[in-house]
Amino acid sequence: MTLALYAIADEYRASLYNIQNTLEDVEIDDKEKQSMIVDSLSDIKDSFEIKALNVASFIANLKLEAIAVKTAEQRIIRRRRSLERQVEWLTEYLFCQMQKMKLDKLSNEQLTLAIRNNPAKVIISNEDAIPDQFKEIETSTKVLKSSIASAIKSGESITGVHLEGSQRLDIK
């Protein structure tokens, strides 16, 4: 039975703790204690390292697969947009040709084409002349995080914010 990565790490930590407790009662020098600890834990450490590297390899493969999926996705998006542009152009072409022929309606067993009037739309020619009852005032605030970070790094104290560091695993 193979152990999961977290189980190997837990086993390693527990074994180290047990060995240290056992060796506290034994009367041998520190060098011999260290040698015994290294010998006892080397197998566990080796299996952890192998398992960790295997997990990292799997992560690298997933990254490559994600890149391949993203490339295919971009290709599909370009194809969809091309089809949508073609539909738009052909629709406009058909509309213009029906208008030239003065045809308001065409149909067969599968399709009906009809030229219809769209609802009227509001065109604003002078926004300042519009009465206030037809206006809504919007206010928005944007926090400039990069400026805050620069100020804090240069020693300034800013109420309501702090910098927080974090770590990540870098796999190359």
N, C-alpha and C positions, 0 to 999 in steps of 0.2 A: 504494500500500500504506500503510495506517495503522499506526502504531506503538502498542504497548501502553504504558500509563502508566509502567510501570517502565522500558521501553526509552527513552522520552522523557526521564525523569529521568537515566538513565545517559548518554544522548547529551548532555544539557545539562551534566552534570558533566564529561564528557570534553572537550567543546568549550571549556568555561571553562578547564580545565587546559591544553589546547593553545594557546589564545589567550594565556594568561598567559606560557607558556614562549616563544612566538614574540615577544611584545612586550618581553620582558626584554632582548633583543638589539637592539631598535630604539631609536634616540635621538629620542624625542618626549616631550613633557611629559605629566604624569599625567592632566590633563584630556582630552587627545586619546586617551590609552590607554583611559580609562573610556568615552569616546564610542564608540570602536571595539568595545569589549567589549559594550556595551549594544546596539549595532546588530547585531552578529554573533549575539547570543543572543536577541534579541527574538522572532524567529519561533519558535524552539524553546520559549521560555517561554510564548508565546501558545498554542501547541498543547498544552502541558502543562496550562495553566490550563483550557482548554476541555475537555480529556479528564478532568481531575480533577473539574470541575463536573458533567460527564456521569456519572461514576462516583457522585458524591454524589447526583445525581438518581435514579439506579438504586437506591441504598441507601434513599432516602426512599420510593420506590415499593415496595420489598420490605418496609419497615416497615409501610406501609399495608396491604399484602396480608396480612402476619402478623396484624395487628389484625383484619382481616376474617375470616381463618381462625379466630382465637381466638373471635370472636363466634359464628361458626357452630358451632364446637366446643362452646361453652357452651350453645347452644340444643339441640344434639344430646344433651349430657349431661343437661340438664333433661328432655328427652323420654324418655331411657332410664330415668332415675330414676322418672319418672311411671309408665312401663310396669311397672317392677319393683314399685312400690307397689301398682299395680292387680293384678298377678299375686299378690302376697302377700295382699292383702285377699280376692280371689276364692278363693284356696286355703284360707284360714282359714274363709271363708263356707261353701264346699263341705264342708270337714271337719266343721264344726259341724252342718250340715244332715244329713250322713250319720250322725253320732252320734245326733241326735234321732230319725232314722228307724230306728236300730239296724241299719244296713247296714254290714257290715265289708268288703264287696267288690262292685264293679260292673264290668262289662266289655262291650265290643262288639268288632267286627273291628279297630278302630283303637286303642282305649284300654283300660287296666285301672286301676281305682281301688281302692286297698286301704288300710285303716287298719292301721298297724303300731305296735308298741311301740318306742320309742326306747331306746337303751342308758341305763342309770342314770347320773346325773351326781352329782358330789361337791358338796355344799352345805356351806360352812364357816360355822358359827354362832359359834365362838370360836377365833380363830387362835392366841391365847396358849396354849390348852390342847393344841394339836397337838404330839406328840413331835418332838424335834429331828431325828430320822432322816428325817422327811418334809418338812424345810425346807432351803432353799438360801439362803445369804447372798450378796447381790449388793452390790458397791461400785462407785460411778461417780464420776468426777471431771469437772467442767466448767470449762474455762478461760474466764475472763471477759475477753475480748479488748478490749472497750470500756473497762473499768477499767484494763487495762494501757496502752492508748493514752493515756488521760487522765494516768496517772502519768508516763509517759515525756515527754509534752508539757509537764508541769509541772516537768521537770528531774530526775526520779527515774531512777536506773539500775537496771534489772532484769535479772538474769542469765538468759541463755537466750532472750532475745527482742530484737528491734529493730523500728523502724518502717521501712517501705519505701514510698516514693512511686512513683507511676506516672503516665502520661499517657494521654489518650484523645482521639479525634477527635470533636468535637461538631458535629453537623450539624443545623441548625434550618431 
